[in-house]
Amino acid sequence: MKTFWKATALAFALTVAAAPAIAEAQPRQDRREWRQDRREDRREFRQDRRGPERNFRQDRRQDRREYQRDRRQDQRWDRRNDRRDNRWDRRDDRREWRQDRRVDYRWDRSNRNWYVGRPEFRDYRGHRAGYWYAPSYGYHRVQPRYANYSWRRGSVLPYEYRRYYVNDPYFYNLRPAPRGYRWVHANNDILLVALATGVIADTLLNVY
């Protein structure tokens, strides 16, 4: 009987002694659970926050790619249009130059100073005794009997004087030379000469 009461008293004492420890352990468990819940809430918040940020970044990257692609496309179109415009401008310039050349840049017998300012006449200083002047070639000595020779169709131009070709027959209103013929300068005349024989087929006299 005494043993029973001793065991009962011991159990009661242990219960009384353990009650504060149990009471203290319960708040610790609650704090752990609260911290755990808080961590999970933070994770969910971060995930929820990262979701819109990722979408925003992706949308921004996509917009940047589309903008750059559109810009490159616009630059290509601009370059193509610029090239087209330049080609059309050059064509228009050539047309205008040809038109001006037809109208203005022709030899005119009525204009005594038509050769002034032309580059092929930059060395021309007027008539020199014993010399002929060939535009673009300059002065060259001739035999005295040819100094003031009157050239006619059927005459023969000596070989040494056949090499002073007319560079631009069109300027002098001359027709294109047939095959085997060339327009050449002889003194201040222009002669259509057969290169092989030197026979004169046509003349344009007193050009300058």
Backbone torsions as a table, in degrees:
resi	resn	phi	psi	omega
1	MET	NA	-43.2	179.6
2	LYS	-64.7	-36.5	179.1
3	THR	-62.8	-40.3	178.7
4	PHE	-61.5	-45.5	-179.0
5	TRP	-68.3	-33.5	176.5
6	LYS	-64.8	-41.2	179.7
7	ALA	-66.3	-37.6	179.8
8	THR	-65.8	-41.6	-179.7
9	ALA	-65.4	-40.0	179.9
10	LEU	-64.8	-41.3	179.5
11	ALA	-64.6	-40.3	179.2
12	PHE	-63.7	-42.0	-179.6
13	ALA	-63.7	-40.3	179.1
14	LEU	-65.6	-38.2	179.3
15	THR	-64.0	-44.5	179.6
16	VAL	-63.8	-38.1	-178.6
17	ALA	-71.5	-33.5	-176.3
18	ALA	-82.9	-18.7	-176.6
19	ALA	-57.4	-46.1	178.6
20	PRO	-62.5	-37.9	-179.7
21	ALA	-64.8	-41.7	178.3
22	ILE	-65.2	-41.3	179.3
23	ALA	-64.1	-35.2	179.7
24	GLU	-75.4	-32.1	-179.0
25	ALA	-70.6	-30.4	-177.9
26	GLN	-65.5	-46.6	176.0
27	PRO	-61.1	-35.2	177.8
28	ARG	-61.3	-44.0	178.3
29	GLN	-62.9	-41.8	178.7
30	ASP	-62.8	-40.4	179.3
31	ARG	-64.9	-40.2	177.4
32	ARG	-60.4	-45.9	-179.8
33	GLU	-63.9	-39.2	178.9
34	TRP	-64.0	-42.4	177.6
35	ARG	-63.7	-42.2	178.0
36	GLN	-61.3	-44.1	177.9
37	ASP	-62.6	-38.6	-179.1
38	ARG	-66.3	-42.5	176.7
39	ARG	-59.6	-44.8	180.0
40	GLU	-63.1	-38.8	177.4
41	ASP	-62.8	-40.5	178.5
42	ARG	-63.2	-45.1	178.8
43	ARG	-57.9	-47.2	-179.9
44	GLU	-62.6	-39.6	178.9
45	PHE	-63.4	-43.5	178.9
46	ARG	-64.1	-42.9	178.8
47	GLN	-63.1	-43.3	178.4
48	ASP	-63.7	-35.6	-179.3
49	ARG	-73.6	-39.5	179.8
50	ARG	-65.4	-32.6	-179.1
51	GLY	-56.9	-56.4	177.4
52	PRO	-61.6	-36.3	178.8
53	GLU	-64.5	-42.5	177.2
54	ARG	-61.3	-45.2	179.6
55	ASN	-61.7	-40.1	179.6
56	PHE	-64.6	-44.4	178.9
57	ARG	-63.1	-44.5	179.6
58	GLN	-61.8	-43.8	177.9
59	ASP	-62.9	-39.5	-179.3
60	ARG	-66.6	-42.2	176.8
61	ARG	-61.9	-43.4	179.5
62	GLN	-62.5	-42.8	177.9
63	ASP	-62.6	-39.6	179.3
64	ARG	-64.8	-42.5	178.1
65	ARG	-61.7	-45.7	-179.8
66	GLU	-63.4	-39.3	179.3
67	TYR	-64.2	-46.6	179.3
68	GLN	-63.2	-39.9	178.6
69	ARG	-64.7	-43.8	178.4
70	ASP	-64.4	-37.4	-179.9
71	ARG	-66.5	-43.6	177.3
72	ARG	-61.8	-41.3	178.7
73	GLN	-62.3	-43.3	178.6
74	ASP	-63.5	-40.1	179.3
75	GLN	-64.4	-40.5	177.6
76	ARG	-62.9	-43.8	178.6
77	TRP	-63.5	-39.7	178.8
78	ASP	-63.0	-43.9	178.9
79	ARG	-62.8	-41.7	178.5
80	ARG	-62.5	-44.7	179.7
81	ASN	-64.3	-38.1	177.9
82	ASP	-63.4	-42.4	178.8
83	ARG	-63.3	-42.3	177.9
84	ARG	-61.0	-45.5	-179.9
85	ASP	-61.6	-40.9	179.8
86	ASN	-64.5	-40.3	178.8
87	ARG	-63.3	-44.8	179.7
88	TRP	-64.9	-38.2	178.3
89	ASP	-63.2	-42.9	179.2
90	ARG	-64.3	-39.9	177.9
91	ARG	-63.2	-43.7	178.6
92	ASP	-62.4	-40.6	179.2
93	ASP	-63.2	-41.6	179.0
94	ARG	-64.2	-41.8	178.2
95	ARG	-60.7	-45.8	-180.0
96	GLU	-63.7	-40.6	179.5
97	TRP	-63.1	-43.6	178.8
98	ARG	-64.1	-40.6	179.0
99	GLN	-64.2	-44.6	177.9
100	ASP	-62.9	-38.7	-179.0
101	ARG	-64.8	-38.5	177.7
102	ARG	-64.9	-39.0	-172.2
103	VAL	-85.8	-47.1	-168.6
104	ASP	-101.5	-38.5	-170.7
105	TYR	-93.3	67.0	175.4
106	ARG	-132.1	150.1	175.8
107	TRP	-65.9	136.7	-178.0
108	ASP	-130.9	113.4	-178.5
109	ARG	-63.5	-29.3	-177.8
110	SER	-73.2	-15.9	179.5
111	ASN	-99.0	107.5	-174.3
112	ARG	-71.6	-20.5	-177.9
113	ASN	-110.1	29.1	-175.6
114	TRP	-62.8	-26.2	-175.0
115	TYR	-84.3	-10.9	-176.9
116	VAL	-65.3	127.7	178.8
117	GLY	91.4	-10.2	178.1
118	ARG	-78.8	135.0	-173.7
119	PRO	-63.7	-31.1	-179.0
120	GLU	-71.6	-11.1	178.3
121	PHE	-110.3	19.8	-175.3
122	ARG	-67.0	-23.9	179.5
123	ASP	-98.4	3.4	-175.0
124	TYR	-76.3	127.1	-179.9
125	ARG	-127.1	25.9	179.6
126	GLY	91.2	-175.5	-176.5
127	HIS	-69.5	137.0	175.1
128	ARG	-127.1	130.6	-177.8
129	ALA	-62.7	132.2	178.1
130	GLY	80.7	6.6	-178.3
131	TYR	-132.7	151.3	166.4
132	TRP	-110.4	152.1	173.7
133	TYR	-113.6	126.8	176.3
134	ALA	-114.4	119.4	179.1
135	PRO	-52.2	135.7	-178.0
136	SER	76.1	-10.8	178.8
137	TYR	-110.9	-32.3	-178.9
138	GLY	95.2	-167.0	-178.7
139	TYR	-79.5	142.9	173.5
140	HIS	-145.3	144.2	-174.8
141	ARG	-74.5	144.3	177.9
142	VAL	-128.6	162.5	175.7
143	GLN	-65.5	144.9	-176.2
144	PRO	-55.4	-35.6	-176.5
145	ARG	-70.8	-16.8	178.4
146	TYR	-100.4	2.8	-174.3
147	ALA	-59.2	-44.5	-180.0
148	ASN	-126.9	42.2	-175.1
149	TYR	-73.1	140.1	177.4
150	SER	-95.1	107.2	-176.3
151	TRP	-81.9	139.6	178.9
152	ARG	-135.1	163.9	175.9
153	ARG	-63.0	137.6	-178.6
154	GLY	93.0	-17.6	175.6
155	SER	-70.4	167.9	-179.4
156	VAL	-116.6	125.1	175.9
157	LEU	-87.3	125.4	-179.3
158	PRO	-55.3	153.5	-173.8
159	TYR	-58.8	-41.5	-174.3
160	GLU	-67.9	-10.6	-179.7
161	TYR	-108.5	10.3	-176.7
162	ARG	-91.7	-2.3	-172.7
163	ARG	-96.8	2.7	-179.2
164	TYR	-94.4	75.6	-173.0
165	TYR	-70.5	149.9	172.3
166	VAL	-81.6	119.8	-175.2
167	ASN	-74.2	-29.7	-175.9
168	ASP	-136.9	78.8	179.0
169	PRO	-58.9	-30.6	-179.0
170	TYR	-57.8	-37.6	-178.5
171	PHE	-59.3	-33.2	-178.0
172	TYR	-94.1	15.3	179.5
173	ASN	61.8	31.0	-179.1
174	LEU	-95.0	145.8	176.6
175	ARG	-73.6	157.3	177.4
176	PRO	-59.8	141.8	-179.2
177	ALA	-71.7	136.1	175.8
178	PRO	-63.6	168.2	179.0
179	ARG	-63.0	132.3	-178.8
180	GLY	89.0	-1.1	-179.6
181	TYR	-121.9	156.7	173.2
182	ARG	-144.4	147.5	170.2
183	TRP	-81.8	128.9	-177.7
184	VAL	-131.5	154.8	175.6
185	HIS	-87.0	132.4	174.5
186	ALA	-138.1	105.1	-171.2
187	ASN	58.6	-126.5	177.0
188	ASN	-103.3	23.9	176.8
189	ASP	-111.5	163.3	173.0
190	ILE	-123.3	129.1	-173.8
191	LEU	-123.2	140.1	172.0
192	LEU	-92.8	110.9	-168.4
193	VAL	-119.7	138.0	169.5
194	ALA	-73.7	121.6	-173.1
195	LEU	-65.3	-31.8	-176.7
196	ALA	-75.9	-39.8	-173.1
197	THR	-110.2	-23.2	-177.0
198	GLY	83.4	4.2	179.8
199	VAL	-68.6	134.2	-178.0
200	ILE	-88.4	123.0	-179.1
201	ALA	-98.7	-21.1	-178.8
202	ASP	-160.6	158.3	-177.3
203	THR	-139.1	150.3	168.3
204	LEU	-132.3	106.0	-168.9
205	LEU	-96.1	153.3	175.6
206	ASN	51.7	57.1	-179.2
207	VAL	-72.1	-40.1	179.4
208	TYR	-146.1	NA	NA
